[in-house]
Every structure is written in C-alpha cells, then in structure tokens.
Amino acid sequence: MSEVDYALHRKVQQVSNLVVRLSEQVGSVSGQVSAVEANQQQTRGELAQLRDEFLAFVKTAQLTANVQRAETRVGVIQDQVDHEFGHHKTVRRTATGMLQAFDLGLVSEENVRAVGDQLMIQTPRYWLAPALVALASWSADDRTLCDKAVEEAFRRSPDRTSLFFALVLRRQDRKDASVRWLRHYLIAQDPAALGREFAVILESIAQGAFGLAGRELLTGTLTGWREQLMDSTETQQRQITRWREEIDSLAAPSAAAEFPRLVQVCPQWPQLDAILGRARAQRTVLDKYEAVMSREFQPSARLEDEIDDILDRLVSEYDNEELPLRRELAFNHAVIDHAGDLDQARRTADADSASYDETLDYLTVQTTAALNPSAIGTSPATQRLAVAACHEWFLQAHAQFTRDYRAAVPQDVQARYGTAYTVAAQTFQLPPWTGSFTQQLPELERSLAAHWDQHMAPFIASYAYPWVKKATPLALVLLGILVVIGSIHIGYALVIAAIVGGVWGLILHNGAQAAGRLQDNARGILEAAKLESLHHLRAASAELTDWNAKLRDADAVEPRCRELIQSLATAATGGSPFDGRTVAKEEDAS
C-alpha cells in the first residue's frame, strides 16, 4: 500500500503541476485574445480610414482627369474652329479697318478695292466679303459694282447685310438711308424666330446708335413684338424657368463642414443643406445684380467709335455652322470652371443652351442678354437694360425660389442612430433608433440611453460563463468515478474524484474569470459607444439651433433682394446712357 500511495502521490503532484501550467497558459491565451481583439479593432478602424481616404483619392483623381480632358478638348475644339472658320477673322478685322481708313483718308481707293477683291476670292460663301466689295465700290463711286456686291451680300445673309449697311450708313451720317435699312431688317423678322445677329439691335439701343428716328422705329416695333409674345403663356414660362435656373445656380455650396454632427446623426441633412444653400443665394443674387445695375460706363466721345464696336460685334458673331463647336466648347469650359464636376457642368451648360440656338424669340434674346451677354456678344450696358426689361420674369422666378425653399423646411427634424461594433470577435449591431428634435433634449437622451441599455444587456449577458453547461459533465464524471472505482476501493475513488474535481474545477474557474473579463471588456466598449452617441446627440441639437439661426440670417436678405428686383421696373423705362447722341457732324452743325 505504501508503494501505491507513493505512486499515487507522484501522479497527483504531476497533475497539480500540469494544472498550474494549464492555468498559466489559459491566462496567457486570455491575454493574447484581448490583444488580438484590440488589434482587430484598431485594424478595422485603420481599414475604414484607409477606405475613406482611397475613395477621396479616387474622386479627386477623377475630377482632375475630367479637368485635364476638358482642357485638352478646349484646345482641340479651338484649333478646329480656327482651322474651319479662321479665315473669316481676316475679313472681320478688315471691315472696321476699311471704315476707319475712309475716315482718315490714309489709304488709296485702289488698295481698298484690291483688299476687297482678294477677300472675296479667299472667302467664298461668306456674306461679309461682298459687303466689303460694296464698301470699296461705294468709295470709288462705282454704282454698278456696288449694287451687284450688295445684292450678293444680301443673298448670302439678308439679316446681317441689312444691319451692316444700316450701321455703316448711320456711321456716315446717312440717317434716312440708315433707317430704311433698319426698317427693311425689322419688317423681315419673325419675333418668334430671330437670328443671332439680333443681339446687335439690343446693343444699338443701349448705345443710342440709330439716333432719334431709329430709336422711335425700334421702340414701336419691339413694343409690338413684346405684346405679341407676352400673350403666349408657354413663352413667358420659358423665361421664368431660365431666371429660376439662374437663381438656382447661385445657391451656396454645401455647409457640411459647419455642421459635422448633423451630417452624421440627422437623416434630413441633405434637405437641410439644400435649404440653407438656397437661402444663402439671396445674398449672392443681391450682390450680383446690384453690381450689374450700379456699374458705371464711360461712353466714347465719338459715336463713330461706338458704332465701330457694334459693327465688330455684328461681324464677329458666330456663323450657324460654328454653333455645335461653340456649344461643346462652352460645356468644356464649364467642366473646368466647376473643377471637374460633370453633373454641375452639364446643368450649367443646359441652363444656357438656348444661347447657342440658331434662332431665338425676342423674349429669349432679352433673357440671354441679361444672363449671359458674352454668349450673344452684347456689352455690360446692354446687359443692364436687358435685366431691367426682364424684371417681371425675374420677380416671379425669385418668388417661386423663395417659396419653395421656405416650404421645404421640415417641421420634424429627426436624429437617427444605429451602428455596429466588433467586441471579442463578435459583432454588436445596435438597431436603428429614431428621435425627434421637437422633444426636449433630456427626454431624447433618456430615450437613446434606454435604447442602448435594452440591446446592450442581452449582448453582454451572452458572454457570461455557462456554468450549468460546463459543470454538468464534471458531475457525471465524478459520479462515474465514485460508482466504478468506489466499488473496488472507496478511498481511492474519493482521492481520484478529489483530484479530477479540483483540476476540472480550476479549469472552470479560469474559464469563468476569462468570461468575466470579456464581459467587462464588452461592457466598457459599449458604454463608451453609448456615451459617444449621447455626445453626438447633444452636439447635433446645438448645431440644429445654429442652423436655424443661420437660415434666419440668410433668409432675412430676401426683402432687400425683392425690392431690388421690383425697382428694375423704373430702370427698364429709363433712357440709355447714349440716348439722343448724334455723330460729330451733327454736333458741329448745331
């Protein structure tokens, strides 16, 4: 028996040593699991950050590539325009140069005719070439050739030829002949389908180019056209729509950087952001059109110089064949201006697409001269008069714009919170919680905290050590030892049962401690997340208050903006800065 006791003692000692080492290893594994969990959490955060940075990089690269492609296309299109229509530039530059040569008498008639003949040969089918031949023949008193050249120019482009000679004759103080050409031009026009050269008429009104008789003719004709077109609701609505697009385009950029917590918490943030951006457009509209209407102009002392400028605009107007290229060129410039944002560039280009149509109705010409004067070649002076003439559509569009963003302000702004966390290699998914900022903030906080507690408790409880499940096999093993070995020797059975129970119990104890640590870790992570969500809720509530204040400040500019637009009604009836101007000969004679 002593030998058996000694052997049993050695076995018990070995088992005890194994239990100690196992306990140490269990503790080590538990620490490693915690370290792995922390590393996993850190890795997830870094991966999320890396993903965001990668997506931002991809977007930036895409925008940059869009800008580079647009810049390349601008160069290609410009080269194509120069190649296909560049020869017209020489004729255009020659037109006013020829008139100024007549004034100064520094160029011989033979040289003038030679230049006209050369351009006629080099630019077939272009209306301005025979018009220059007519000028040279007129200077040389060759009536037959002059008549033939005028007829050819008129055949190629009746409208531009009529305006060209009306301005040239006015420049030479041939008032009656100038008005006849002007009347001939106006009679042939359809106010619902005017050519692009009609912008010169608006420019002439702004510059007082045709004198008193021409002004009366233009006033009567244009007033009749306006009354005729104003009977069409559809035509008026198109102008209101264009002015609405103009105001919409002036909306402020996103204010997400000012309200970071609202962006995260509020599901209505895109709507709130759009409303604030439109309200802030009131200031932009006010500043822009105050500048347009208050801009000072210094007219030239000589009306001849003003008419030369108008002639330059007439002869440099795009031919209809150029318009598709010019439209594409405008789109690519918009891409560059909007830093590669294709959607915004397309909206800008579409809003101004009418500027590149071959024909426009009279009301659209006015609107285009007001919104994009460079597209039809008019000056800032003409823009100011056009803006005043469009005040009715401007006012209606502004009223609709203001009404729409005010009506869009949500009555119930909500907060929504729901997210996922990785805890001890398991994912805790917080179901979405929604609260309304119409409630008091303490009530919202209690509701969110209760939502967290409700869903945290079962998740944390899932980490509790399953004593019943783990202890049941131990009880069965001990019972088996006592029954089987006890039938042979009860003392040995008790000793073995004590050793097995102690070892197994120590393992269960260590497992229970590890489970407790996991529970504490999970509880700590989720409690921190809960506090963070409550902080976000408070911050979002403060930012909503700030958003309301900024909206009120932005919207407070609306009455001033409306008053400015209403005041345009008087500016529309005011005279141009050049009304009543005459050429130098008339001024000297008086």
Phi and psi in degrees as a GROMACS rama.xvg file:
@    title "Ramachandran Plot"
@    xaxis  label "Phi"
@    yaxis  label "Psi"
@TYPE xy
-63.3801  -39.0502  SER-2
-65.6447  -39.437  GLU-3
-64.4201  -42.9378  VAL-4
-61.9234  -40.8607  ASP-5
-65.0543  -44.9898  TYR-6
-63.1338  -42.3382  ALA-7
-64.4262  -37.5631  LEU-8
-62.9432  -41.5702  HIS-9
-63.6076  -42.1128  ARG-10
-62.7534  -41.367  LYS-11
-62.6944  -40.4711  VAL-12
-63.1424  -42.0867  GLN-13
-63.4864  -43.1179  GLN-14
-63.0677  -39.5182  VAL-15
-61.9675  -42.9879  SER-16
-62.4161  -41.2352  ASN-17
-62.9902  -39.251  LEU-18
-63.1529  -42.5032  VAL-19
-61.7492  -47.7406  VAL-20
-63.5094  -38.9223  ARG-21
-63.064  -40.4207  LEU-22
-61.7313  -43.524  SER-23
-62.7618  -41.643  GLU-24
-67.3208  -38.4848  GLN-25
-60.9384  -42.9252  VAL-26
-62.4236  -40.9875  GLY-27
-64.1696  -44.7253  SER-28
-62.1468  -40.3295  VAL-29
-60.1087  -42.8593  SER-30
-64.1178  -40.1163  GLY-31
-65.6527  -38.393  GLN-32
-61.457  -43.1702  VAL-33
-62.5354  -41.561  SER-34
-64.9986  -42.095  ALA-35
-62.0411  -41.2594  VAL-36
-62.2002  -44.0817  GLU-37
-63.6385  -43.081  ALA-38
-64.0438  -38.0186  ASN-39
-64.1886  -42.598  GLN-40
-62.8702  -42.7958  GLN-41
-64.5694  -40.7272  GLN-42
-63.7822  -41.7372  THR-43
-60.7811  -44.0357  ARG-44
-62.1816  -43.2465  GLY-45
-66.1159  -38.2292  GLU-46
-65.072  -40.7754  LEU-47
-63.029  -43.0687  ALA-48
-64.0386  -42.4196  GLN-49
-63.0328  -40.4807  LEU-50
-62.2248  -44.9561  ARG-51
-61.6635  -43.6605  ASP-52
-64.4889  -38.1982  GLU-53
-65.5796  -44.8956  PHE-54
-62.7162  -39.4426  LEU-55
-64.2662  -39.8143  ALA-56
-64.2024  -43.5646  PHE-57
-61.4296  -43.0963  VAL-58
-64.4725  -44.0879  LYS-59
-62.296  -42.1554  THR-60
-63.4812  -38.935  ALA-61
-66.3889  -43.7897  GLN-62
-62.852  -42.3556  LEU-63
-62.0086  -42.3604  THR-64
-63.9728  -37.5995  ALA-65
-62.5189  -42.4601  ASN-66
-64.0769  -43.5538  VAL-67
-63.8243  -41.8647  GLN-68
-64.1328  -40.3525  ARG-69
-64.3325  -42.2831  ALA-70
-62.3024  -40.377  GLU-71
-63.5265  -44.5682  THR-72
-64.0779  -36.9205  ARG-73
-59.3561  -45.6825  VAL-74
-62.9862  -42.7399  GLY-75
-65.5801  -46.1842  VAL-76
-64.9547  -41.1982  ILE-77
-62.928  -39.9193  GLN-78
-63.3799  -39.2985  ASP-79
-65.3808  -41.2649  GLN-80
-62.6631  -45.5133  VAL-81
-62.7825  -38.0925  ASP-82
-70.207  -42.6042  HIS-83
-85.0073  -30.0601  GLU-84
-126.97  5.68355  PHE-85
-63.4093  -29.5543  GLY-86
-65.8711  -19.8534  HIS-87
-70.0477  -26.3325  HIS-88
-61.8217  -38.023  LYS-89
-61.7776  -42.6223  THR-90
-65.0724  -40.5812  VAL-91
-63.7626  -43.5075  ARG-92
-65.4798  -29.842  ARG-93
-74.1586  -28.4248  THR-94
-58.6446  -60.7639  ALA-95
-70.4198  -29.8228  THR-96
-62.1393  -37.125  GLY-97
-65.8443  -42.6361  MET-98
-63.2254  -42.363  LEU-99
-68.1645  -30.5484  GLN-100
-65.2539  -37.9937  ALA-101
-61.5025  -41.2034  PHE-102
-61.4113  -45.216  ASP-103
-85.415  -22.0343  LEU-104
66.0551  30.134  GLY-105
-96.9781  -6.3459  LEU-106
-121.524  137.328  VAL-107
-73.4984  155.245  SER-108
-63.7834  -33.8833  GLU-109
-63.0032  -42.7294  GLU-110
-66.7441  -39.4064  ASN-111
-62.3238  -45.4633  VAL-112
-65.8723  -36.3066  ARG-113
-64.6467  -41.5153  ALA-114
-63.9492  -44.4305  VAL-115
-61.0873  -42.8184  GLY-116
-63.31  -41.4307  ASP-117
-64.1137  -43.5666  GLN-118
-66.8702  -33.782  LEU-119
-62.1662  -37.3754  MET-120
-75.5915  -37.9513  ILE-121
-79.3528  -22.5316  GLN-122
-125.978  71.7076  THR-123
-65.7546  146.86  PRO-124
73.7943  -2.28201  ARG-125
-91.2953  127.195  TYR-126
-64.2592  -29.5783  TRP-127
-74.2391  -25.3585  LEU-128
-62.5358  -52.4753  ALA-129
-65.5443  -27.0291  PRO-130
-63.9347  -37.2526  ALA-131
-70.8618  -35.7539  LEU-132
-61.3846  -39.6406  VAL-133
-62.911  -41.4485  ALA-134
-62.7177  -44.6084  LEU-135
-63.8257  -39.7094  ALA-136
-68.4314  -36.9614  SER-137
-62.5685  -42.7325  TRP-138
-63.1903  -35.5443  SER-139
-86.9518  2.23977  ALA-140
63.2044  35.064  ASP-141
-101.235  88.065  ASP-142
-65.2917  -40.1094  ARG-143
-61.016  -50.8613  THR-144
-65.5058  -36.2444  LEU-145
-62.0615  -44.9326  CYS-146
-63.0956  -42.7221  ASP-147
-63.1276  -41.3374  LYS-148
-67.2722  -39.1429  ALA-149
-64.0543  -43.2017  VAL-150
-61.4943  -40.422  GLU-151
-67.3322  -43.2376  GLU-152
-61.8645  -41.2143  ALA-153
-66.2569  -36.3989  PHE-154
-64.0792  -38.9332  ARG-155
-74.0333  -39.4013  ARG-156
-153.764  89.0841  SER-157
-58.0249  -42.8125  PRO-158
-67.3406  -52.3685  ASP-159
-64.2649  -37.6742  ARG-160
-63.8005  -42.542  THR-161
-61.2195  -46.8304  SER-162
-65.6887  -40.1436  LEU-163
-58.8598  -49.2358  PHE-164
-73.9385  -28.4378  PHE-165
-61.9325  -42.884  ALA-166
-72.0478  -39.5523  LEU-167
-64.2156  -43.9802  VAL-168
-66.7922  -37.7065  LEU-169
-63.5623  -38.2604  ARG-170
-63.3463  -32.9091  ARG-171
-91.9939  13.1722  GLN-172
65.6626  28.216  ASP-173
-95.0372  77.2212  ARG-174
-63.7387  -46.7864  LYS-175
-64.3866  -46.2136  ASP-176
-64.7245  -37.2931  ALA-177
-62.444  -45.0675  SER-178
-67.241  -33.5067  VAL-179
-63.3198  -45.3755  ARG-180
-61.8894  -40.5077  TRP-181
-63.6827  -43.468  LEU-182
-64.7387  -39.3662  ARG-183
-60.0152  -41.0224  HIS-184
-65.2719  -47.015  TYR-185
-66.388  -38.8172  LEU-186
-63.1232  -34.1118  ILE-187
-79.5949  -5.30105  ALA-188
-89.8295  146.405  GLN-189
-104.806  114.118  ASP-190
-61.0825  -16.651  PRO-191
-89.8618  -7.22343  ALA-192
-149.727  70.9769  ALA-193
-86.8891  144.795  LEU-194
-71.8707  165.689  GLY-195
-65.846  -21.9524  ARG-196
-69.7569  -11.055  GLU-197
-64.1141  -20.6567  PHE-198
-57.4137  -25.8327  ALA-199
-64.3242  -31.2878  VAL-200
-63.3989  -46.1494  ILE-201
-60.5282  -40.6874  LEU-202
-63.7768  -39.9273  GLU-203
-66.1595  -36.3177  SER-204
-64.4785  -44.2948  ILE-205
-63.6907  -33.5343  ALA-206
-94.0199  -2.82121  GLN-207
61.4802  39.2981  GLY-208
-73.3744  -28.3575  ALA-209
-101.106  8.11111  PHE-210
72.8471  -169.159  GLY-211
-68.3044  -44.5125  LEU-212
-64.765  -44.1764  ALA-213
-65.757  -36.7369  GLY-214
-64.926  -41.0095  ARG-215
-64.8366  -41.2036  GLU-216
-62.3623  -45.8263  LEU-217
-65.3426  -42.797  LEU-218
-60.8868  -47.0785  THR-219
-64.1332  -43.5416  GLY-220
-67.1948  -47.4343  THR-221
-68.9424  -33.0162  LEU-222
-64.2855  -41.6335  THR-223
-64.3495  -42.5169  GLY-224
-60.3428  -44.554  TRP-225
-62.1189  -44.357  ARG-226
-63.6365  -36.7644  GLU-227
-65.5438  -45.0997  GLN-228
-76.5577  -27.622  LEU-229
-68.8846  -14.2072  MET-230
-72.3066  -16.7285  ASP-231
-91.1754  112.726  SER-232
-62.8703  -37.0193  THR-233
-64.2508  -42.3136  GLU-234
-64.4317  -43.3801  THR-235
-63.017  -40.9514  GLN-236
-63.4519  -33.7709  GLN-237
-62.186  -39.193  ARG-238
-69.1224  -40.5674  GLN-239
-62.6044  -39.8041  ILE-240
-63.0428  -41.3794  THR-241
-66.0695  -38.4688  ARG-242
-68.6324  -34.7702  TRP-243
-65.7083  -40.5747  ARG-244
-63.82  -36.2829  GLU-245
-62.214  -46.6993  GLU-246
-66.6568  -41.6402  ILE-247
-58.8657  -38.0475  ASP-248
-67.5315  -15.8123  SER-249
-93.8219  6.05111  LEU-250
-60.6461  144.016  ALA-251
-69.3889  154.054  ALA-252
-67.4235  172.844  PRO-253
-57.4425  141.231  SER-254
-102.767  25.3661  ALA-255
-58.6  -35.0738  ALA-256
-66.6458  -23.4927  ALA-257
-82.1377  -22.7031  GLU-258
-133.226  65.3239  PHE-259
-64.4314  -34.321  PRO-260
-74.3588  -37.0843  ARG-261
-62.752  -37.1673  LEU-262
-59.4532  -40.7919  VAL-263
-76.4691  -37.3089  GLN-264
-100.627  -33.6082  VAL-265
-94.192  118.98  CYS-266
-69.1464  -19.0693  PRO-267
-90.3762  11.4968  GLN-268
-57.101  -46.1375  TRP-269
-54.3454  -38.5085  PRO-270
-68.6748  -43.7412  GLN-271
-62.8791  -40.6544  LEU-272
-63.6687  -44.1206  ASP-273
-63.9284  -39.5053  ALA-274
-64.2021  -46.8471  ILE-275
-64.1303  -41.1432  LEU-276
-61.1817  -38.6389  GLY-277
-72.7497  -37.7467  ARG-278
-63.031  -39.4411  ALA-279
-69.3695  -16.2131  ARG-280
-65.2243  -22.5142  ALA-281
-57.1548  -44.8246  GLN-282
-64.6026  -41.3591  ARG-283
-64.8246  -43.5318  THR-284
-61.2256  -45.4625  VAL-285
-60.7671  -49.2733  LEU-286
-63.9196  -41.9285  ASP-287
-64.3061  -48.7857  LYS-288
-84.3098  -20.0078  TYR-289
-64.8896  -40.8269  GLU-290
-65.7091  -40.5002  ALA-291
-62.8068  -44.9119  VAL-292
-79.8886  -20.6995  MET-293
-100.955  2.85174  SER-294
-65.362  134.517  ARG-295
-90.5633  141.395  GLU-296
-123.211  141.612  PHE-297
-114.014  94.8759  GLN-298
-67.3378  153.62  PRO-299
-67.8314  151.776  SER-300
-70.3321  -22.2497  ALA-301
-111.869  126.572  ARG-302
-65.235  -28.3704  LEU-303
-57.2421  -38.6897  GLU-304
-66.1075  -39.1165  ASP-305
-64.9591  -42.1761  GLU-306
-66.7396  -35.5081  ILE-307
-60.0127  -40.0336  ASP-308
-64.2115  -40.5759  ASP-309
-66.8648  -40.0408  ILE-310
-61.0833  -38.9154  LEU-311
-59.5833  -42.216  ASP-312
-65.9981  -38.3688  ARG-313
-65.5254  -50.33  LEU-314
-75.8677  -21.0551  VAL-315
-92.8556  0.944234  SER-316
-62.953  141.3  GLU-317
-59.3931  141.689  TYR-318
-74.4059  157.353  ASP-319
-60.0016  -30.8044  ASN-320
-65.8267  -22.9328  GLU-321
-82.3215  -18.1577  GLU-322
-59.4411  -42.9889  LEU-323
-58.5143  -39.932  PRO-324
-68.0675  -40.1067  LEU-325
-65.4568  -35.5998  ARG-326
-66.398  -43.5172  ARG-327
-66.3616  -36.9401  GLU-328
-63.5879  -40.7409  LEU-329
-63.5413  -39.6547  ALA-330
-63.6101  -44.4133  PHE-331
-67.7344  -34.6594  ASN-332
-64.3365  -36.9737  HIS-333
-65.7746  -36.9628  ALA-334
-60.9569  -43.3136  VAL-335
-65.5678  -43.9531  ILE-336
-63.6336  -31.8217  ASP-337
-98.9679  21.9591  HIS-338
56.7593  36.2798  ALA-339
91.901  0.506239  GLY-340
-77.2964  101.731  ASP-341
-67.6593  -37.8583  LEU-342
-63.828  -46.1599  ASP-343
-66.2344  -39.1751  GLN-344
-63.1702  -41.0683  ALA-345
-64.6955  -41.1179  ARG-346
-62.7297  -42.307  ARG-347
-63.4225  -44.6038  THR-348
-66.149  -41.0106  ALA-349
-65.9392  -37.0976  ASP-350
-62.7921  -27.9653  ALA-351
-111.141  16.6162  ASP-352
-64.5839  -28.3568  SER-353
-62.7712  -23.7281  ALA-354
-64.8266  -17.4205  SER-355
-112.451  18.346  TYR-356
-80.0551  154.872  ASP-357
-70.9446  -35.9352  GLU-358
-129.889  148.681  THR-359
-137.676  148.523  LEU-360
-77.6485  163.201  ASP-361
-59.3452  -40.0994  TYR-362
-66.2061  -38.2888  LEU-363
-68.0482  -34.5363  THR-364
-61.0382  -43.3985  VAL-365
-61.8689  -45.7073  GLN-366
-63.0891  -41.2619  THR-367
-65.7643  -40.6276  THR-368
-63.1107  -29.0563  ALA-369
-80.5912  -38.6081  ALA-370
-94.7225  -34.2386  LEU-371
-144.809  70.3895  ASN-372
-60.3529  -31.373  PRO-373
-66.0844  -25.9138  SER-374
-68.5337  -27.5566  ALA-375
-117.258  8.99397  ILE-376
75.7638  38.4458  GLY-377
-108.963  161.604  THR-378
-90.8608  168.505  SER-379
-59.4268  -31.1113  PRO-380
-63.0798  -41.8794  ALA-381
-67.9674  -37.1341  THR-382
-59.7631  -42.1506  GLN-383
-61.8488  -44.4263  ARG-384
-68.0688  -35.6515  LEU-385
-67.8076  -41.4229  ALA-386
-59.1487  -43.2162  VAL-387
-63.8607  -39.6008  ALA-388
-67.6929  -23.6089  ALA-389
-96.808  14.9735  CYS-390
-60.952  -31.2325  HIS-391
-65.1084  -46.466  GLU-392
-69.1554  -37.8743  TRP-393
-59.7376  -45.675  PHE-394
-65.5159  -42.5539  LEU-395
-66.2278  -42.326  GLN-396
-63.6006  -40.0934  ALA-397
-66.1734  -39.6492  HIS-398
-64.755  -42.6132  ALA-399
-63.4981  -43.8974  GLN-400
-59.0146  -48.7601  PHE-401
-64.3448  -43.8768  THR-402
-60.723  -41.9689  ARG-403
-67.0625  -45.3836  ASP-404
-74.426  -29.1775  TYR-405
-68.1859  -40.3588  ARG-406
-69.6639  -21.7733  ALA-407
-81.4711  -9.42202  ALA-408
-63.2183  119.071  VAL-409
-69.2678  139.306  PRO-410
-78.0546  -25.2708  GLN-411
-127.567  99.9379  ASP-412
-90.5216  129.312  VAL-413
-111.38  162.064  GLN-414
-119.099  136.555  ALA-415
-131.735  133.283  ARG-416
-137.745  127.866  TYR-417
-169.036  126.892  GLY-418
-153.801  177.235  THR-419
-125.011  143.426  ALA-420
-131.635  144.002  TYR-421
-96.7888  118.663  THR-422
-128.487  116.606  VAL-423
51.2892  50.7806  ALA-424
66.0635  11.6649  ALA-425
-121.127  153.7  GLN-426
-102.755  124.924  THR-427
-98.9459  116.451  PHE-428
-104.93  110.926  GLN-429
-81.1485  118.369  LEU-430
-59.6418  148.831  PRO-431
-58.2079  135.3  PRO-432
-115.262  136.06  TRP-433
-127.89  131.044  THR-434
-134.487  159.333  GLY-435
-108.488  134.444  SER-436
-73.4828  -1.16213  PHE-437
-72.2383  -17.3438  THR-438
-83.4842  161.48  GLN-439
-67.0694  146.026  GLN-440
-60.3122  -43.7836  LEU-441
-57.6802  -36.9585  PRO-442
-67.3231  -39.8422  GLU-443
-62.9446  -43.2122  LEU-444
-62.9089  -41.2985  GLU-445
-63.8462  -40.0138  ARG-446
-64.9497  -43.3422  SER-447
-67.9414  -41.7603  LEU-448
-62.5252  -42.0074  ALA-449
-64.1027  -36.9445  ALA-450
-63.001  -43.2902  HIS-451
-61.3519  -49.8143  TRP-452
-60.3921  -39.5008  ASP-453
-61.2563  -39.7109  GLN-454
-96.6845  -17.7196  HIS-455
-72.6702  -41.25  MET-456
-56.3013  -52.3039  ALA-457
-65.8596  -32.052  PRO-458
-67.5461  -44.189  PHE-459
-66.9168  -37.9088  ILE-460
-64.3295  -25.586  ALA-461
-66.7763  -17.1006  SER-462
-88.3544  -4.40493  TYR-463
-62.2799  146.448  ALA-464
-71.7829  128.738  TYR-465
-80.7492  80.3485  PRO-466
-58.6417  -44.7709  TRP-467
-61.6057  -45.3878  VAL-468
-64.6306  -41.0903  LYS-469
-78.9259  -34.333  LYS-470
-81.0127  -23.6721  ALA-471
-59.6469  -46.9572  THR-472
-60.3308  -35.0863  PRO-473
-63.3766  -45.308  LEU-474
-62.0972  -39.2527  ALA-475
-67.2092  -39.893  LEU-476
-65.0692  -45.9118  VAL-477
-61.3824  -40.7231  LEU-478
-63.6822  -40.4167  LEU-479
-63.637  -40.931  GLY-480
-61.4912  -45.8815  ILE-481
-65.6083  -36.9978  LEU-482
-74.7754  -47.9077  VAL-483
-74.3931  -56.5525  VAL-484
-74.4397  -32.1276  ILE-485
-61.9651  -28.1222  GLY-486
-68.8155  -20.5881  SER-487
-94.2399  -51.7599  ILE-488
-154.166  112.542  HIS-489
-64.3025  -31.8263  ILE-490
-66.0534  -47.9818  GLY-491
-60.2896  -39.8771  TYR-492
-60.8698  -42.5101  ALA-493
-66.1092  -41.6031  LEU-494
-63.8689  -47.0216  VAL-495
-64.0981  -41.6391  ILE-496
-62.0855  -38.917  ALA-497
-65.6531  -42.5996  ALA-498
-65.2628  -50.084  ILE-499
-61.5653  -43.111  VAL-500
-63.3241  -40.782  GLY-501
-65.3868  -44.977  GLY-502
-63.6421  -49.0269  VAL-503
-63.7936  -38.4313  TRP-504
-64.3763  -38.3972  GLY-505
-63.3127  -39.6676  LEU-506
-63.4235  -42.6422  ILE-507
-63.7393  -39.6515  LEU-508
-61.8205  -45.3448  HIS-509
-63.7876  -39.128  ASN-510
-63.1182  -40.0357  GLY-511
-65.1413  -40.1868  ALA-512
-63.7362  -42.9825  GLN-513
-61.3296  -42.3466  ALA-514
-63.0998  -38.5679  ALA-515
-63.1714  -41.4319  GLY-516
-64.2574  -39.4728  ARG-517
-62.8598  -40.979  LEU-518
-61.9793  -45.5779  GLN-519
-61.9126  -40.2259  ASP-520
-64.5093  -45.918  ASN-521
-62.4947  -43.0236  ALA-522
-61.8596  -41.7622  ARG-523
-65.1687  -44.0491  GLY-524
-63.0892  -45.8486  ILE-525
-73.0696  -33.2984  LEU-526
-64.3899  -40.361  GLU-527
-63.9266  -41.5202  ALA-528
-64.8277  -37.8167  ALA-529
-62.6657  -47.1409  LYS-530
-62.1409  -39.8794  LEU-531
-62.7388  -41.9957  GLU-532
-64.2114  -37.0576  SER-533
-66.1094  -38.7953  LEU-534
-63.4274  -42.2263  HIS-535
-61.7308  -38.7288  HIS-536
-64.0454  -44.7644  LEU-537
-62.8656  -44.1015  ARG-538
-63.3626  -40.7345  ALA-539
-64.2428  -38.0677  ALA-540
-63.7258  -42.2979  SER-541
-65.3483  -40.4637  ALA-542
-67.1968  -33.535  GLU-543
-64.2684  -39.9845  LEU-544
-61.825  -41.734  THR-545
-64.9703  -39.5237  ASP-546
-62.191  -43.3635  TRP-547
-61.4146  -40.1012  ASN-548
-65.723  -42.7485  ALA-549
-68.3259  -34.159  LYS-550
-64.2803  -42.8557  LEU-551
-62.9253  -42.0654  ARG-552
-63.5076  -42.6374  ASP-553
-68.098  -41.5421  ALA-554
-71.0067  -21.8173  ASP-555
-66.7148  -14.4844  ALA-556
-79.4658  -16.1336  VAL-557
-56.2319  -44.9072  GLU-558
-59.2476  -39.5997  PRO-559
-65.713  -38.9177  ARG-560
-65.0357  -42.2816  CYS-561
-64.9661  -40.0397  ARG-562
-63.046  -39.2001  GLU-563
-62.0121  -44.6769  LEU-564
-66.0243  -40.566  ILE-565
-64.4136  -33.2895  GLN-566
-69.1558  -16.1254  SER-567
-66.1004  -20.5342  LEU-568
-60.14  -36.9533  ALA-569
-77.3044  -32.7752  THR-570
-67.419  -28.6715  ALA-571
-67.5828  -26.6275  ALA-572
-96.8909  -3.83077  THR-573
-74.2408  156.215  GLY-574
-74.0516  155.844  GLY-575
-73.6289  162.735  SER-576
-67.7119  -5.82942  PRO-577
-119.668  12.3882  PHE-578
-58.5718  137.879  ASP-579
78.9317  0.660397  GLY-580
-67.136  146.6  ARG-581
-129.777  167.781  THR-582
-74.2655  166.924  VAL-583
-59.6534  -35.1365  ALA-584
-62.2152  -43.4738  LYS-585
-65.3762  -39.104  GLU-586
-65.4729  -39.6088  GLU-587
-68.8557  -37.2153  ASP-588
-68.1236  -31.4042  ALA-589
